[in-house]
Amino acid sequence: MSLDAPRPIHRDRSVLLLAAAAVVVLVTVGLVLTFGVNRPPELGGLVAGSDAPPEGIARISWREDEACLEVLRVGEEPREVTCQFEGGELLGWRDGTIAMRTWSSVGEELVFVEEATGAVTRRLVPPEESKDLPTSPYGAVRALTSGGTMTVTDAASGAVVWRVEVPSNYRIDVSARTGDGAWIAMVDSASRLLLVAADGSAPPRVWVEDLGNSYDPLLWEGTGTVPE
Amino acid sequence: MASQEIERRIEAWLAAGLLTAEQAARLRAFEADATGAPRGGRRALAAEAVGYVGAAFALGALALLLVDVWGGLTVPARIAVAALGTVLFLGAGAGVRRLAIPAMQRLTSVLWTGAVGGLGWTVGLVGYEVLDLFGEPLALLVSASMLAVAVPLYALRRRVLLQLAVLATLAAVATSSVLTLSPLPPPPLWVGAGIIGLGLTWLLLGIGGWLPPAVVAEATGAVLMLIGAQTMSADDPRWLGLALGVVIAAALVVVAVRTDTRHPLFIGAFALFVLTPQLVFELFEDTIGAPATLLVTGLLLVLLAVGLSRARRDVIAGAGHADATIRRTPGGEDA
């Protein structure tokens, strides 16, 4: 049968099918907007001067095909320290220097970046022992959802950090603890950066509304290892 | 009437607006069949196919040249290149649209589909480079502008490619709208429900004759519904999406047998082979093990085949009975 071959169409049936299609559209839009569009739990914002750690957080963000080292501090706009990598992992942030393991066309390198200026102070082929260095941790917390309630516990102590009613597609993707263990930063599936006290004394507050994606690990200032 | 006279009359009716280009093409084909005049047939189609392959090579070469110089172009120059390509496709399509030759009708459809793609490229560049948009808002802007152009072009030239362009851009608008509205990624269950809704809408409009060519609308609508069911099965409970998919596939096969049409049969049968094993594994694998699961799947499919062949016999027998009744009526000898 030719694709363009005309078919006899009964007008009444045709109008009926048009009406049925309109009903399907209305029902589908209604269902998807009601059940498919979910919102994350509402939380208060983190404001400058409030009770919050003074340390910054480093993360790797992506701009087009480049990996950028980005630093976030409470009360300041996110700052791109440098954008020159094809990819990388954060190893440590000590004394103003951020150590990264990067890879590019020249191979794998250990790169040391001065946080204040973005200057790369050293590049070296990773020594054998540095290959076992832990990269920035993904999981300072464990989040379990049961019956619509998500319980977030500190992975180290087991203390309940946050308990909240959530939609089924809400998750905590990445989390990291400060050096003194008092604070935990988390990125949820709405790409929000949240800050919560590790003792669970108050609900989390929203530090950054939209990080762009929720999977890149976080590294607190004063944590991790900067190889010699 | 001599064939030259017929051709002269068709041209006159076409010029007077009494015939559309498609009607003129159909009249020519009908007259060629009736008079035994040569239509070109396979040779013309082969020549057309060779022409498209040549054009694809030429466009590929142009694209490679463009890739080389693209990095050195300023933003306005990049936008101008994309816009120029779009206008060329659109203008060329408008130019050949009036030619009442089937090959030119198909070429119009190809060129205008290219114009829809070119517009998406142009608007994407403007959105990203000038308006600083990215992610879902950029996708929404690009897909909405493509849809806004694809719909009127399809209204002018109701052919396969433009219909598919309308469907693809409509799906992209729906997806990017939901992603823009929803701060959380939508659950697969409701993404699948949305795809099923779009597919069912397309199918109903196709059956109703609102989206010619109807066969394409029905086939794409059916395929979308099955993709939607498979998408739903990525969410809990998994069996729900798979069971819905099996029901849709079985319904397509039944409709195909009852109406004696092929495309729902191919789509439905293929989907049954894909979805039924998944469903049986999901429901029974833990209790009866993999070999028994395969056995159950096979038996289910055999039962379905037997049921369908019986249904087919009933339809044929019913049609035969109706024919016999007509033949027995007075004056019904030639019916």
HADDOCK unambig.tbl for C-alpha pairs under 7 A between the chains (distance, minus, plus):
assign (segid A and resid 3 and name CA) (segid B and resid 213 and name CA) 5.77 0.50 0.50
assign (segid A and resid 3 and name CA) (segid B and resid 215 and name CA) 6.22 0.50 0.50
assign (segid A and resid 4 and name CA) (segid B and resid 213 and name CA) 5.29 0.50 0.50
assign (segid A and resid 9 and name CA) (segid B and resid 209 and name CA) 6.48 0.50 0.50
assign (segid A and resid 13 and name CA) (segid B and resid 208 and name CA) 6.88 0.50 0.50
assign (segid A and resid 14 and name CA) (segid B and resid 208 and name CA) 4.28 0.50 0.50
assign (segid A and resid 14 and name CA) (segid B and resid 209 and name CA) 6.61 0.50 0.50
assign (segid A and resid 17 and name CA) (segid B and resid 204 and name CA) 5.75 0.50 0.50
assign (segid A and resid 17 and name CA) (segid B and resid 205 and name CA) 6.51 0.50 0.50
assign (segid A and resid 17 and name CA) (segid B and resid 208 and name CA) 5.50 0.50 0.50
assign (segid A and resid 18 and name CA) (segid B and resid 205 and name CA) 6.05 0.50 0.50
assign (segid A and resid 18 and name CA) (segid B and resid 208 and name CA) 6.76 0.50 0.50
assign (segid A and resid 21 and name CA) (segid B and resid 201 and name CA) 4.74 0.50 0.50
assign (segid A and resid 21 and name CA) (segid B and resid 204 and name CA) 5.87 0.50 0.50
assign (segid A and resid 21 and name CA) (segid B and resid 205 and name CA) 6.53 0.50 0.50
assign (segid A and resid 24 and name CA) (segid B and resid 197 and name CA) 6.25 0.50 0.50
assign (segid A and resid 24 and name CA) (segid B and resid 201 and name CA) 6.24 0.50 0.50
assign (segid A and resid 25 and name CA) (segid B and resid 197 and name CA) 6.57 0.50 0.50
assign (segid A and resid 25 and name CA) (segid B and resid 201 and name CA) 6.67 0.50 0.50
assign (segid A and resid 28 and name CA) (segid B and resid 194 and name CA) 5.94 0.50 0.50
assign (segid A and resid 28 and name CA) (segid B and resid 197 and name CA) 5.52 0.50 0.50
assign (segid A and resid 32 and name CA) (segid B and resid 190 and name CA) 5.90 0.50 0.50
assign (segid A and resid 32 and name CA) (segid B and resid 194 and name CA) 6.37 0.50 0.50
assign (segid A and resid 35 and name CA) (segid B and resid 190 and name CA) 6.91 0.50 0.50
assign (segid A and resid 36 and name CA) (segid B and resid 186 and name CA) 5.20 0.50 0.50
assign (segid A and resid 36 and name CA) (segid B and resid 187 and name CA) 6.20 0.50 0.50
assign (segid A and resid 36 and name CA) (segid B and resid 190 and name CA) 5.24 0.50 0.50
assign (segid A and resid 37 and name CA) (segid B and resid 178 and name CA) 6.87 0.50 0.50
assign (segid A and resid 37 and name CA) (segid B and resid 181 and name CA) 6.90 0.50 0.50
assign (segid A and resid 37 and name CA) (segid B and resid 182 and name CA) 4.77 0.50 0.50
assign (segid A and resid 37 and name CA) (segid B and resid 186 and name CA) 6.05 0.50 0.50
assign (segid A and resid 38 and name CA) (segid B and resid 182 and name CA) 5.89 0.50 0.50
assign (segid A and resid 38 and name CA) (segid B and resid 183 and name CA) 6.81 0.50 0.50
assign (segid A and resid 38 and name CA) (segid B and resid 184 and name CA) 5.85 0.50 0.50
assign (segid A and resid 38 and name CA) (segid B and resid 186 and name CA) 6.89 0.50 0.50
assign (segid A and resid 39 and name CA) (segid B and resid 182 and name CA) 6.70 0.50 0.50
assign (segid A and resid 39 and name CA) (segid B and resid 183 and name CA) 5.80 0.50 0.50
assign (segid A and resid 39 and name CA) (segid B and resid 184 and name CA) 6.14 0.50 0.50
assign (segid A and resid 40 and name CA) (segid B and resid 184 and name CA) 6.75 0.50 0.50
assign (segid A and resid 169 and name CA) (segid B and resid 187 and name CA) 6.03 0.50 0.50
assign (segid A and resid 170 and name CA) (segid B and resid 184 and name CA) 6.97 0.50 0.50
assign (segid A and resid 189 and name CA) (segid B and resid 184 and name CA) 6.23 0.50 0.50
assign (segid A and resid 190 and name CA) (segid B and resid 183 and name CA) 5.47 0.50 0.50
assign (segid A and resid 190 and name CA) (segid B and resid 184 and name CA) 4.96 0.50 0.50
